[in-house]
Amino acid sequence: MSEKRYVARSTAIASRVLGDETMVMSATDSTLFTLDEVATVIWEAADGATPLEEIVTKKVCAQYDITPEVALKDAEVLVEQLAKHGLLLLSDKPIAQPASLPRETP
């Protein structure tokens, strides 16, 4: 059995969901990426607390006709590529997300 892998969205990005796709821009170099609908499912579930394998089985395989083995292999390639560009953080332990800044009140 392989070790668990956790994924979290980087805080150095800007993203917007457009239909079934997500546009992601790196804040460090302004590179723009377009994620297809399956990658968007993974992106939206990348909370740092849920293992990638669970995201694949409960989200991707539940929505698409694909086996968990194939889906996990594809997801691992995707998250590795996004991590290389600084869009995702990868860890073998849960990733703590920074707390949101308090909202200013007028």
Phi and psi restraints in degrees (value plus and minus 20) as a CYANA .aco file:
   2 SER   PHI    -100.0   -60.0
   2 SER   PSI     140.6   180.6
   3 GLU   PHI     -95.1   -55.1
   3 GLU   PSI     137.2   177.2
   4 LYS   PHI     -91.6   -51.6
   4 LYS   PSI     126.9   166.9
   5 ARG   PHI    -144.3  -104.3
   5 ARG   PSI     109.8   149.8
   6 TYR   PHI    -128.6   -88.6
   6 TYR   PSI     125.5   165.5
   7 VAL   PHI    -149.7  -109.7
   7 VAL   PSI     122.7   162.7
   8 ALA   PHI    -162.0  -122.0
   8 ALA   PSI     126.4   166.4
   9 ARG   PHI     -90.3   -50.3
   9 ARG   PSI     120.1   160.1
  10 SER   PHI     -87.8   -47.8
  10 SER   PSI     133.9   173.9
  11 THR   PHI    -107.3   -67.3
  11 THR   PSI     -28.3    11.7
  12 ALA   PHI    -115.4   -75.4
  12 ALA   PSI      23.9    63.9
  13 ILE   PHI    -161.4  -121.4
  13 ILE   PSI     145.0   185.0
  14 ALA   PHI    -147.9  -107.9
  14 ALA   PSI     118.7   158.7
  15 SER   PHI    -161.4  -121.4
  15 SER   PSI     134.4   174.4
  16 ARG   PHI    -168.1  -128.1
  16 ARG   PSI     110.8   150.8
  17 VAL   PHI    -103.7   -63.7
  17 VAL   PSI     109.3   149.3
  18 LEU   PHI    -146.7  -106.7
  18 LEU   PSI      80.1   120.1
  19 GLY   PHI      47.9    87.9
  19 GLY   PSI    -143.3  -103.3
  20 ASP   PHI    -113.5   -73.5
  20 ASP   PSI     -22.1    17.9
  21 GLU   PHI    -132.0   -92.0
  21 GLU   PSI     143.6   183.6
  22 THR   PHI    -147.4  -107.4
  22 THR   PSI     113.2   153.2
  23 MET   PHI    -118.3   -78.3
  23 MET   PSI     110.5   150.5
  24 VAL   PHI    -147.9  -107.9
  24 VAL   PSI     110.4   150.4
  25 MET   PHI    -138.7   -98.7
  25 MET   PSI     111.2   151.2
  26 SER   PHI     -95.0   -55.0
  26 SER   PSI     108.1   148.1
  27 ALA   PHI     -93.8   -53.8
  27 ALA   PSI     -40.3    -0.3
  28 THR   PHI     -98.4   -58.4
  28 THR   PSI     -56.5   -16.5
  29 ASP   PHI    -154.5  -114.5
  29 ASP   PSI      -9.7    30.3
  30 SER   PHI      39.8    79.8
  30 SER   PSI       1.7    41.7
  31 THR   PHI     -91.7   -51.7
  31 THR   PSI     115.9   155.9
  32 LEU   PHI    -126.7   -86.7
  32 LEU   PSI     114.2   154.2
  33 PHE   PHI    -144.5  -104.5
  33 PHE   PSI     124.0   164.0
  34 THR   PHI    -134.3   -94.3
  34 THR   PSI     102.7   142.7
  35 LEU   PHI    -120.1   -80.1
  35 LEU   PSI     111.8   151.8
  36 ASP   PHI     -91.4   -51.4
  36 ASP   PSI    -198.9  -158.9
  37 GLU   PHI     -85.1   -45.1
  37 GLU   PSI     -55.0   -15.0
  38 VAL   PHI     -90.7   -50.7
  38 VAL   PSI     -63.4   -23.4
  39 ALA   PHI     -82.4   -42.4
  39 ALA   PSI     -53.9   -13.9
  40 THR   PHI     -85.0   -45.0
  40 THR   PSI     -58.7   -18.7
  41 VAL   PHI     -79.9   -39.9
  41 VAL   PSI     -65.5   -25.5
  42 ILE   PHI     -86.2   -46.2
  42 ILE   PSI     -64.3   -24.3
  43 TRP   PHI     -76.9   -36.9
  43 TRP   PSI     -69.0   -29.0
  44 GLU   PHI     -87.2   -47.2
  44 GLU   PSI     -47.9    -7.9
  45 ALA   PHI    -108.8   -68.8
  45 ALA   PSI     -26.1    13.9
  46 ALA   PHI     -95.4   -55.4
  46 ALA   PSI      60.2   100.2
  47 ASP   PHI    -120.9   -80.9
  47 ASP   PSI     -21.8    18.2
  48 GLY   PHI      64.4   104.4
  48 GLY   PSI     -34.6     5.4
  49 ALA   PHI    -127.4   -87.4
  49 ALA   PSI     -41.9    -1.9
  50 THR   PHI    -119.6   -79.6
  50 THR   PSI     106.3   146.3
  51 PRO   PHI     -82.7   -42.7
  51 PRO   PSI     126.7   166.7
  52 LEU   PHI     -74.7   -34.7
  52 LEU   PSI     -62.0   -22.0
  53 GLU   PHI     -79.3   -39.3
  53 GLU   PSI     -58.8   -18.8
  54 GLU   PHI     -89.5   -49.5
  54 GLU   PSI     -59.0   -19.0
  55 ILE   PHI     -79.6   -39.6
  55 ILE   PSI     -65.0   -25.0
  56 VAL   PHI     -84.3   -44.3
  56 VAL   PSI     -68.6   -28.6
  57 THR   PHI     -92.0   -52.0
  57 THR   PSI     -61.2   -21.2
  58 LYS   PHI    -106.3   -66.3
  58 LYS   PSI     -44.4    -4.4
  59 LYS   PHI    -128.7   -88.7
  59 LYS   PSI     -79.6   -39.6
  60 VAL   PHI     -87.5   -47.5
  60 VAL   PSI     -73.9   -33.9
  61 CYS   PHI     -86.5   -46.5
  61 CYS   PSI     -48.0    -8.0
  62 ALA   PHI     -91.1   -51.1
  62 ALA   PSI     -48.5    -8.5
  63 GLN   PHI    -118.7   -78.7
  63 GLN   PSI     -44.1    -4.1
  64 TYR   PHI    -146.6  -106.6
  64 TYR   PSI     131.9   171.9
  65 ASP   PHI    -103.9   -63.9
  65 ASP   PSI      64.3   104.3
  66 ILE   PHI    -169.2  -129.2
  66 ILE   PSI     125.8   165.8
  67 THR   PHI     -96.1   -56.1
  67 THR   PSI     130.1   170.1
  68 PRO   PHI     -78.0   -38.0
  68 PRO   PSI     -56.6   -16.6
  69 GLU   PHI     -84.8   -44.8
  69 GLU   PSI     -66.8   -26.8
  70 VAL   PHI     -87.4   -47.4
  70 VAL   PSI     -64.8   -24.8
  71 ALA   PHI     -81.9   -41.9
  71 ALA   PSI     -61.6   -21.6
  72 LEU   PHI     -86.8   -46.8
  72 LEU   PSI     -62.0   -22.0
  73 LYS   PHI     -80.1   -40.1
  73 LYS   PSI     -66.8   -26.8
  74 ASP   PHI     -83.8   -43.8
  74 ASP   PSI     -60.3   -20.3
  75 ALA   PHI     -84.9   -44.9
  75 ALA   PSI     -59.0   -19.0
  76 GLU   PHI     -83.4   -43.4
  76 GLU   PSI     -60.5   -20.5
  77 VAL   PHI     -83.4   -43.4
  77 VAL   PSI     -65.0   -25.0
  78 LEU   PHI     -79.5   -39.5
  78 LEU   PSI     -71.5   -31.5
  79 VAL   PHI     -86.9   -46.9
  79 VAL   PSI     -52.4   -12.4
  80 GLU   PHI     -82.4   -42.4
  80 GLU   PSI     -65.5   -25.5
  81 GLN   PHI     -84.1   -44.1
  81 GLN   PSI     -63.9   -23.9
  82 LEU   PHI     -87.2   -47.2
  82 LEU   PSI     -53.7   -13.7
  83 ALA   PHI     -88.0   -48.0
  83 ALA   PSI     -57.5   -17.5
  84 LYS   PHI     -80.7   -40.7
  84 LYS   PSI     -50.6   -10.6
  85 HIS   PHI    -111.8   -71.8
  85 HIS   PSI     -17.1    22.9
  86 GLY   PHI      59.1    99.1
  86 GLY   PSI      -5.2    34.8
  87 LEU   PHI    -108.5   -68.5
  87 LEU   PSI     -49.6    -9.6
  88 LEU   PHI    -143.3  -103.3
  88 LEU   PSI     132.1   172.1
  89 LEU   PHI    -126.8   -86.8
  89 LEU   PSI     118.0   158.0
  90 LEU   PHI    -140.0  -100.0
  90 LEU   PSI     123.3   163.3
  91 SER   PHI    -177.4  -137.4
  91 SER   PSI     138.2   178.2
  92 ASP   PHI    -111.6   -71.6
  92 ASP   PSI     -16.0    24.0
  93 LYS   PHI    -150.5  -110.5
  93 LYS   PSI     137.4   177.4
  94 PRO   PHI     -73.5   -33.5
  94 PRO   PSI     123.4   163.4
  95 ILE   PHI    -124.2   -84.2
  95 ILE   PSI      99.8   139.8
  96 ALA   PHI     -94.7   -54.7
  96 ALA   PSI     110.0   150.0
  97 GLN   PHI    -110.1   -70.1
  97 GLN   PSI     122.8   162.8
  98 PRO   PHI     -83.9   -43.9
  98 PRO   PSI     124.8   164.8
  99 ALA   PHI     -87.3   -47.3
  99 ALA   PSI     127.5   167.5
 100 SER   PHI     -87.9   -47.9
 100 SER   PSI     127.9   167.9
 101 LEU   PHI     -92.2   -52.2
 101 LEU   PSI     124.2   164.2
 102 PRO   PHI     -84.3   -44.3
 102 PRO   PSI     124.9   164.9
 103 ARG   PHI     -97.2   -57.2
 103 ARG   PSI     121.1   161.1
 104 GLU   PHI    -100.7   -60.7
 104 GLU   PSI     120.6   160.6
 105 THR   PHI    -125.7   -85.7
 105 THR   PSI     118.9   158.9
